[in-house]
């Protein structure tokens, strides 16, 4: 392992390079732009043997990744904000076709009014698109989660796309120390490219994809996609365990801090949970038993792990960096649903 000083966009790009992606679909949007710029440089410098597709729109970018995945290529793209919403139509296509695409998202608000800074609205409004959603709290996690995302997305029990979200500017442009793995270790950690049980497009063995399903069969198909996404939790936990063995860095689908005797607990996603840890530590200095539960994997939602971590806590404060207009923040309902079914509510 070696240590580097990178911003979040570079961490995402290097992880994609070390994953030996074969197709990169690139379209710029602030604050994600540097991610695909870095990958373009890697391809130009012969550091990455990949097809660099500079497409006409974010919709085209997601479509190019789907085309690559159809023939078994390892595909990567990046986006955020309005660009992610333009991709939304194709996101459902990708999950429906069970394409293990990985996408980096430098979270940014949705317009209007125009705001280029971070919230989680762009990813959370796509929380039900059938994609695994992982949220990084720091730049190190951006690097690690991109690698884990490929491993889980391509697993035969899952075979679904994944996005790794990290807060725009707060992580995309801020530089932090990052401990990297060597290429041989990454090659061992990830499955071989193209090793899949799912059907692939092959001119020598013609097949039909994306057929029309009538109502008699459609619900069963959707249920199978749902259960496949649920299967991602144990696969992700196992991937975290294997990553810990080669890197010394331990992760969980939820990350508790000072919860053993906590009476007040902050719950949420992304970089603000690092600030929440600092705040909880200062509150404890003042005699308030505060703790933090960071949610690393929001889709599939780890309801059992959330309920177990929060049992015995008197007050749970959900920090939403988003709003479900006319309802509530979008993290809040999933947390309350998990606690509603707990033995001690």
N, C-alpha and C positions, 0 to 999 in steps of 0.2 A: 504494500500500500504506500501511497505518497500523499502529501498534503498540497492543496492548491488554494488560491484565493480567487473565488469566482462569484459572479452574480447568479441569480436563479436561472436566467435564460441560458447562460453558458453551461450551468450544471445540467439542465435539461438536454441541451444539444450534445454535450459530451456523453451523457448516458445513452442517448440514441445512437451516437457513433459507435460506442462500445457494444451496444446491442447488435451491431452490424445490420442496421436497417438497410433494406434494398431499394425502397422507394420513399422519397420525401416529397410531399405536396406542400408548396410554399406560397403563402399569400400574406402580405404584411398588414399588421394592425397594432397600434400602440396599446399596451406595452409589451406585446409578444414579439415584435418584429425581429429583434436581435436573435431569437432562437433559430429561425430559419436562415437568417443571414450567416450565423456561425456555421450551420450545416452546409450552406452553399460554399463557404470558404473551405470546409473540410473536403468536400467533393472536388473543388477546383485544385486543391493542393494534393490530391490523391491520398488523403488520409482516410477517406471513406469511399468505398466502391458502391455507389448507389446511383439510381436515376433521380435527378433533381428536376421535379416538375414545377415550373413557375407558371401557375395557372391564372385564369382570368378573374376568379372570385373564390370566396370561401366555400360556396356550394360546389364549385368545380374541384377544390382541394379535397373535400370529403369524398366526392365521387371518384377522384383519381385513386385515393387510398382503397376504396371499395373494389375498383377494378384490379388493383395490385393484389389485394387479398383473395380475389376470386381464383387466381392461379397459384396461391400459396406463398406470395412474397411477403416479407415482413415490412409493414408500412408505418409511417409516422407523419404526423402533421401537428400544427399548433394554431391556436386561435384565442379569441376572447370577445366579450361584449357583443356588439351588433354582428360581428363576423360569425360568432358562434351561433347566433340566432339564424343567420342565413344557412348555416350548416345543419340546422336542426332537422329539416326534412330528411336529409341523408343519414343523420344519426340513427333514426328509426330503421332505415333500410339496412344499415350496417349491423345493428343488433339482430334484426330479423333474419338476416343472412348468416349470422353467427361469424362475423369477420373479426378476428382478434387484432384490430387496429389499436394503436396507442396514440393519444393526443395530449399535448401539454397545453394548459390553459393558464395564462397570466391574468387572473381575475380582474375584471374591470366593470364599472357600472354600465347600465343601459341608458341610452338617451331617450327623450330629452328631459331636462336640460343636459347639455353636454358636460360630461365629467369623465376624465381619463383615469381617475384613481380607483382604488380597490373597493369593491364589495363582492358578495357571492351571488348576486342576483343572476348573473349570466349562466353559471353552472347549475344553480338550484332550480331554475325554471325548466331545466332539462333533466331533472333528477329521475324522471320516469321514462327516459328514452331507452332503457335497457342496457345502459353502460355502467360499468363499475366506476365509482367516483372516489378517488383518494385525495386527501387534502394535506399539503405539506405545511409544517409550522416554521421551518427554517430552510436555508439553502441546501444543507446536507441532505435533508429529507427529499428535496426535489430530485437530486441525483439518485438516491436509493429507491425512491418510489417508482421512478421511470423503469428501472431494471425489474423491480418486483411486478410492475404492471404487465410487462411482456410475459413474464413467467406464468402469471395467473391467467392472463387473457388467452394464452395458447394452450393451457392445460385442457386435456380431453374432457374433464368434468365441467368445464366452464365454457370455453370457446366463445367468448363475447368480447366486445371492445371495452377499452378502459380509458379514462381521462385522469390526469394528474393535475390538480389545481394548486396554484401558489399565488399569493396576493400580489397584484400588480404594483410595481415600484417598490413596495415594502420588501419583497423578495426578488422580483424580476430584475431590478436594477441595483439592489444593495448587495455588496460583496461580503462574503463570510468565508472562513476557512472550511474547506471541503476535503475530507479524506476519501481518496479514490481507490478503486480496485484495479489490479493489473488486468490486461486484456485476457490472459489465460484463465484467470479466475472468473471473469465475466462469462467467457465461453463455456466454462464448466457449469456455472450457475444457471444459465439459460438453456432451454431446449434447442436442439438443432433447428435451424431455419427450415420451414417447409414440412416439419414432422408433425403431421396432423391426421386425425381419423376422419375429418369431415371431407365431403366431396369437393374436388377441385375441378376447375375448367380445364379440359384437355381435348385438343382437337382430334387426338387419336381415340378418345373415348367420349363421344358427345353425350351431354346431359342437359337437362333443362333446369334453370334456377329461377326463383322468384315467381312461382306459379300462383294463379288465383286459387284461394281456398274458400269454399262455401261455408256457411255458418255451422254446419254439422261438425266440421273439423277445426275451424279457426280457434275456438277456445282452448282446445287441447294443445295446439301449437304454442299459444301464448303462455299456457301454464308451464310447458316444458322450458320456455325461455326464462320464466320466473324462477323455476326451481334451479336452473343452471346458474342464475345469478346468485341465488342463495348458497349454492355450493362453493361460490368464490370465497366465502369467509374462512372455512377450514383450509382451503388451498392457500389463501393469503397468509394465514397464521403459520402454516408450515413453511412458506417461503420466507417469512420473517425469521423463523428459527434457523433456517439454512443460511440466511444472510448474516445473522449474528455469529455463526460459526466461522465465516470467512472474513468478517469485518470487525467483530466485537461490538457492533451497534445493535441494540435490541429495540424492537418496535412491537406494538400490539394494535389491534383494530380499534381499541380505546386505550388512552394513556392516562392513568391516574397519577395525581400528585397530592401528597399529604391527605389522603382520604381515610386513613385508619381511624381517626377520631373526629373527622370534619363534621361540623354542624351546618356550614354554609358552603355550597359547591358551585363554582362557575363551570358551565358546560358550553362547548362551542367548537368551531372549526378554524383551522388555519393559524396564521401568525399571531393573531390576537391572544391565542392561548399561551404563548410565551410571555406576553405582558400579564396575562391573568396569573401565571405562576409567580411572577415577581410581586404582583399585588397581594396574592394570598400569603406569601412569605412575610410581607410587611404587616399585613393584618394580624398574623400570628405573633409578630413582635409586640403587638398592642393587646395581645390576649384573646383575639378573636380566632376561633378554630375554623379557618377557611381552607378549602381545598379546590382542586381543579380536575376536571375530566375532559381531556381533549379527544375528539372523535376523529380518528385517522381515516376510517372507511365509512363514508356516508351512504353509499349504495354498493352492495346491499347494506341495509341498516342493521348494525349489530345489537339488536334489541336485548337479547339475553345478557350480553356483556355489559351493556349500559345499566340494566336493572341490577345486576350483581354488584357493580362498582358503586352504585348509589344507595344501596340498602343501608338503612340506619342514619342517613343524612336527614337533617331536619328541614333544610331549605335548599332547593335547587334553583339556580338562576341560569336560564338559558340565554346565551348571548348570540343573537341573530344579526349577521351582517347582511341582511336582506329583508324583504317584506313580501309576504303573500297578500297582495292588495285585497282589502275587504275581509281578511281573515286574521292572519297572524304571521309572525316570522315562520320560515319554512322548516327550521330545525326543531323549533318548539313542539309541533304536533307529534313528531316521531319520538322525541324524548318522553313526552307525557303518555303516549301510547305504550311505550316500554314500561313505564312505572305503573300504569294503570293495572297491568296484568301481574305485577309483582305481588308476592304474598303480603309484604308490609308496604302499604301505600302511604 
